[in-house]
Amino acid sequence: MASDPPSRCLLGGERRRVAPEIPAQQTTGKMEFTERTIHNFKRVAIGFGLAALVGIPAGFVIGRSVFLSRMLNPIISLLRPVSPLAWLPIGLLVFKGANPAAIWTIFICSIWPMVINTAVGVQRVPQDYMNVARVLNLSEWKIFTKILFPAVLPYLLTGVRLAVGTAWLVIVAAEMLTGGVGIGFWVWDEWNNLNVSSIIIAIFVIGIVGLLLEVALIKLASLFTYEEVKA
C-alpha cells in the first residue's frame, strides 16, 4: 500500500499536506550547465583574442620580410606540432593559476594557424601588384590597406577558422586537468560520479557549439570572398 503524502501537524490538531521538496541540484542543473558554457566562451574569447592580436600582425610582418620568414619558419615548424596539453604545465608554472594557464594554452595553440595562413597569403600576393605600388610610390599603409589586406583576407579567415576550432578543443581538455567551472571539468566530474548520460549530453553540446562556430565563420568568410568557402 502506498504511503500517504507527507503532512505537518498544526496547532489545534489540523493536519496539512506538504508538497515534496525538489532537490536543488535538479532545479539548478540546467542553469549550471549554461553558466559553465558561458565560462568556456569567456576563456576561449580571451585566449583567441590575444592570439589574433599577436598572430595576425606577426603573419603580415613575416610574409613581407624574406629574412624574417627564413629565420622564423624553422622555429614555427618546431613549436606548432607540440601537443596543446604539453603547454599547460608551462602556464601553471608561470601564472600560478588554472584560469590564466588555460588561457595561455588557448593562446599558444591558436596563434600558429593565424600566423602561418596570414604569412602564406601575403607571400602569394602577385608580384605585379607590388610593382604597381612601387611605381605609384604608395606608402606602406596604402600598400597594406589597398593591396595586401584585401588579397590576404581569405587566407586570414581560414586561419581564424582553424584557430577557433583548436581553441574550443583545447579548453575542454585543459579543464579536465586543471579543474574549474567549465564544461571540461564538469564532464570529468560526471565521470567520477559515473553519470554516463550527462557525459553523452555534454559531448553533443560541445559538438553543437563547435559546429555553430564553424558555420558562423564560414558565413563571415563568404562575405569577403567571391569563391565558395567549403566546410
Number of C-alpha atoms within 10 A of each C-alpha: 3 4 5 7 10 11 12 10 10 9 6 6 8 8 12 12 11 10 9 9 6 8 8 8 9 9 10 11 11 11 11 16 16 14 15 19 19 15 16 19 17 13 22 24 18 16 25 27 17 18 24 22 11 15 26 23 15 18 24 24 17 24 23 16 14 11 10 12 17 11 12 12 12 10 10 14 12 10 12 16 10 11 11 21 17 10 18 23 16 14 19 18 11 11 14 12 12 20 19 18 22 29 24 25 25 33 28 20 25 32 30 24 26 27 26 24 26 31 26 19 20 25 19 14 17 12 10 9 12 15 11 11 17 12 8 9 11 14 10 11 10 12 16 16 11 13 17 23 17 13 18 21 18 21 20 25 21 18 23 25 22 18 23 25 15 21 27 23 18 24 25 20 18 25 22 17 15 18 17 16 18 24 29 28 21 22 23 19 15 16 14 10 9 11 13 13 11 13 19 12 12 19 14 11 14 17 14 12 14 18 13 11 16 17 14 13 19 18 12 13 22 16 10 12 14 9 10 9 15 6 8
